[in-house]
């Protein structure tokens, strides 16, 4: 190994090039990096942090924090790497020095890093040392430790960052004391020794608290299937060792197979808070006994130096405390995902001696765990905040769950038999550190959240309570999902690129779903479906009338509505059908008698749902001003414009004419712009409905305004011919507007209410 430079310098040009290269590479790789940081008032975590600590699960992650910190605040970072990386190739070791990396065996490493922090550098440290592949950091006593490959045993984590932070804080305390009593000569000596241009700069750094920021990197999902990196390596070397094989498989998949990398900062730890008031009084006298930072960090002072002895004793005790606190904080910052919860459940079930469990029962446990975690846990992966991602678990699985279960089956940890999950003994087998990630991924996931006692408690309670979960309780959770879904969709479409259209919208009414519950035990449930471009607010007054008459009234939001025209542009008619199905599943849990009322496009959706879900609970289906034919003859050109937009999207992702202006009758509940693609989806839905007769096993009531300016009244005749029902009634409304329910034209609300409260 070549000689280590006494003061290796960061090369700004090379460092900045690497940051830019990382930004480009990030776009090419399927690695979705999301940085979470706590911002309180003006206290920005990245800006004010000095020492950033990260867990260690993959080798490529070691330069990512530096790039993100530079992007966030422009600061350069120092980091520490194993000395083995500096051996051999001189050019590579010089490259590492140029981007701020120094070897862990560098002479006087701690005082060098402390000096760098004083000069506005950040320090990035991976205190676990080697990679913690199994993510097992808590022993059976609940103590934190890490596996040492060199010692082949578990040990306490290194306390280097704690020593640096505490010593720095002691040094700053002494500087501030000297300044307060006018000992400027001593400060000038330190400024010269530490190569500051002036005393003022040094004192500005002395005033700033020394801040440690514990952080956690969470990858999701983790995959164990073979990949191109491993295959290529085998072509050149068929005798790849177990360790390298495992790393190529796991880390190659993290890079190339659409992985989320969540970096979450915990609450900062201020080193100065660990000194008692009387210790702070003594610190200046202690520091004055040292002539350099090297002596301050040596922790083995001359025995004649009483201050040094106190310093050594205090630093060791306090650094252990700081180390334990920041490691606990680091591990508790994990971003919890579905695989974590599912793994915890499976391990707990196996520990209880249960080796078989009905699939539906496990799904219910998982769903209940998620809903309860949403109420208390802030560090959830975004897929557990988005009902579109997790909501289907309760009845038919989800993509995220399917991916997890497929991996578990491929690893022969579980298999499915007769509608049950069968748990294999391999779940609790011991594996070497270089096998665990490719042999028992469930254990890896479970270990990662084991330090989070609150997660374990909530999951265990959900296991016990899932069997007692009634259909009504599930329905209430699913309605909560509708509320969350609206918030998720709304936030998603508040980005800058959508603001031009968003700023022109005039909606003021609450666009979220609503549920007005009745106190009557035998109350009928009414599902209310709004129209195209509108929101549940369009049906709210009818819902209130029905509720006053003793009904449960549920107004469901169709996906894409009430958020942004861009949201609606991204949807298709199947999304609207699914919205109605979710609403019906909620309604049917509250009553043996369900009625569906839909306005305009909602009317077609009501009829379609009743025809495709012939259930005895559906008593009446009411359709008002449902569109089959339109007054605007330009609708025939919608398919043409849609396909023109698709062609142009090769050059311009927004298409030729993405939106057309709209002048709604009720601007407080309707979009001011119509996505051409959404019109095309509406036309496709109408075409689909017209293919076959709609056979409905319920009373059908069809209302149509005689002078509707939007829907051609001839739609009534076409619908009448399409619908096959034992009891079917047709009503003509005296109206020259389309939105008859919102304005209660011709007493339509009273008529609908009468048909439900007093069925025809």
Buried (B, 14 or more C-beta within 10 A) or exposed (E): EEEBEEEBEBBEEBBEEBBEEBEEBBEEBEBEBEBBBBEEEEEBBBBBBBBBBBBBBBEBBBBBBBBBBBEBBEBBBBBBBEBEBBEEEEEEBBBBBBBBBBBBEBEBBBBBBBBBBBBEBBBBBBBBBBBBBBBBBBEEEEEBBBBBEEEEEBEBBBBBBBBBBBBBBBBBBBBBBBBEEEBEEBBBEBBEEBEBEEBEBBBEBBEEBBBBBBBBBBBBBBBBEEBEBBEEBBEEEEEBEEBEBBBBBBBBBBBBBEBBBBBBBBEBBBBBEBBEEEBBEBBBEBBBBBEEBBBBBBBEBEEEBEBBBBBBEBBEEBBEEBBBBBBBBBBBBBBBBBBBBBBBBBBBBBEEEEBEBEBEBBBBBBBBBBBBBBEEBEBBBBBBBBBBBBBBBBBEEBEBBEBBBEBBBEBEBBEEEEEBBEBBEBBEEEBEBBBBBBBBBBBBBBBBBBBBEEBBEBBBEBBEBBEEBEEEBBBBBBBBBBBBBBBBBBEBBEEEEBEEBBEEBEBEBBBBBBBBBBEEEEBBBBBBBBBBBBBBBBBBBBBBBBBEBBBBBBBBBBBBBBBBBBBBBBBBBEBBBBBBBBBBBBBBBBBEBBBBBBBBBBBBBBBBBBBEBEEEBBBBBBBBBBBBBBBEEEBEEBBEBBEBBEEBEEEEEEBBEBBEEEEBBBBEBBBBBBBBBBBBBBBBBBEBBBEEEBEBBBBBBBBBBEEBEBBBBEBBBBBEEBBBBEEBBBBEBEBEBBBBBBBBBBEBBEBBBEBBBEEE
